[in-house]
Amino acid sequence: MEIHMGQLLEKVIRKKGLNISKLAKAIGVDRRSVYNWFTEAQLKPGVLERIAEVIGHDFSSDVPKAIIKNPELIENDKELRDDEYWKDKYIDLLERYSDLLKKAKS
């Protein structure tokens, strides 16, 4: 039997008595996104990781296969994090370079 991750997520959140609005704000999404996740049978590993970190719950203990259901998704998620790291690094360097140019002109 396939486990409905959204229902599991909702059950854990309600059991802990968490406020949906506060949870959404802590995760960086709106309330509607949280409610939409409740209806999804499968959630992306990145979503589960963020929620687990914020609410302090280990979902792998509820469903060991849920987080490692598709190793390709996990690899893609790691690649996305790597891409995001380098993008942020690049933007930071551009901003510092721009500041240096402004100082040099003054």
C-alpha positions as CSV (number, residue, x, y, z in Angstrom):
1,M,0.0,0.0,0.0
2,E,1.3,3.4,-1.0
3,I,1.5,6.0,1.7
4,H,-0.1,9.4,1.0
5,M,2.6,11.8,2.1
6,G,0.4,14.8,2.2
7,Q,-2.0,13.1,4.7
8,L,1.0,11.9,6.7
9,L,2.3,15.5,6.8
10,E,-1.0,16.9,7.9
11,K,-1.4,14.2,10.6
12,V,2.0,15.0,12.0
13,I,1.4,18.8,12.0
14,R,-2.0,18.5,13.6
15,K,-0.7,16.0,16.2
16,K,2.0,18.5,17.2
17,G,-0.7,21.2,17.4
18,L,1.3,23.5,15.1
19,N,-0.2,26.7,13.7
20,I,-0.3,26.5,9.9
21,S,0.3,30.2,9.4
22,K,3.4,30.2,11.6
23,L,4.7,27.0,10.0
24,A,4.2,28.5,6.5
25,K,6.1,31.6,7.5
26,A,8.9,29.6,9.0
27,I,9.2,27.5,5.8
28,G,9.0,30.6,3.6
29,V,5.7,29.8,1.8
30,D,2.1,30.9,2.1
31,R,-0.6,29.0,4.0
32,R,-2.1,27.9,0.7
33,S,1.1,26.0,-0.2
34,V,1.0,24.0,3.0
35,Y,-2.7,23.1,2.4
36,N,-1.8,22.1,-1.1
37,W,0.9,19.8,0.2
38,F,-1.7,18.1,2.3
39,T,-3.5,17.0,-0.9
40,E,-0.4,15.6,-2.7
41,A,0.3,11.9,-2.5
42,Q,4.0,12.4,-3.1
43,L,6.1,15.4,-2.0
44,K,9.5,16.4,-3.2
45,P,12.3,15.4,-0.8
46,G,13.4,19.0,-0.5
47,V,9.9,20.0,0.7
48,L,9.9,17.2,3.3
49,E,13.4,18.1,4.5
50,R,12.5,21.8,5.0
51,I,9.3,20.9,6.9
52,A,11.1,18.2,9.0
53,E,13.8,20.7,9.9
54,V,11.3,23.4,11.0
55,I,8.9,21.1,13.0
56,G,11.6,18.8,14.3
57,H,10.2,15.6,13.0
58,D,12.0,12.7,11.2
59,F,9.7,11.5,8.4
60,S,12.0,8.7,7.5
61,S,11.0,7.0,10.8
62,D,7.3,7.1,9.6
63,V,8.1,6.0,6.1
64,P,11.7,4.9,5.4
65,K,11.1,4.6,1.6
66,A,9.3,8.0,1.3
67,I,12.4,10.1,1.3
68,I,14.5,7.8,-0.8
69,K,11.6,6.7,-3.1
70,N,13.4,8.0,-6.2
71,P,17.2,8.3,-5.9
72,E,17.3,10.3,-9.1
73,L,15.2,13.0,-7.4
74,I,17.6,13.2,-4.5
75,E,20.5,13.5,-6.9
76,N,18.7,16.3,-8.8
77,D,17.9,18.0,-5.5
78,K,21.6,17.9,-4.6
79,E,22.5,19.4,-8.0
80,L,19.9,22.1,-7.5
81,R,21.5,23.0,-4.2
82,D,24.9,23.1,-5.8
83,D,23.6,25.3,-8.6
84,E,22.0,27.6,-6.1
85,Y,25.2,27.8,-4.0
86,W,27.3,28.9,-7.1
87,K,24.6,31.3,-8.2
88,D,24.6,33.0,-4.8
89,K,28.4,33.0,-4.8
90,Y,28.4,34.7,-8.2
91,I,25.9,37.3,-7.2
92,D,27.9,38.1,-4.1
93,L,31.1,38.5,-6.1
94,L,29.3,40.8,-8.6
95,E,28.0,43.0,-5.8
96,R,31.4,43.2,-4.2
97,Y,33.0,44.0,-7.5
98,S,30.4,46.7,-8.1
99,D,31.1,48.2,-4.7
100,L,34.8,48.3,-5.5
101,L,34.2,50.1,-8.8
102,K,32.1,52.7,-7.0
103,K,34.8,53.3,-4.5
104,A,37.5,53.5,-7.2
105,K,35.4,56.2,-9.0
106,S,35.0,58.3,-5.9
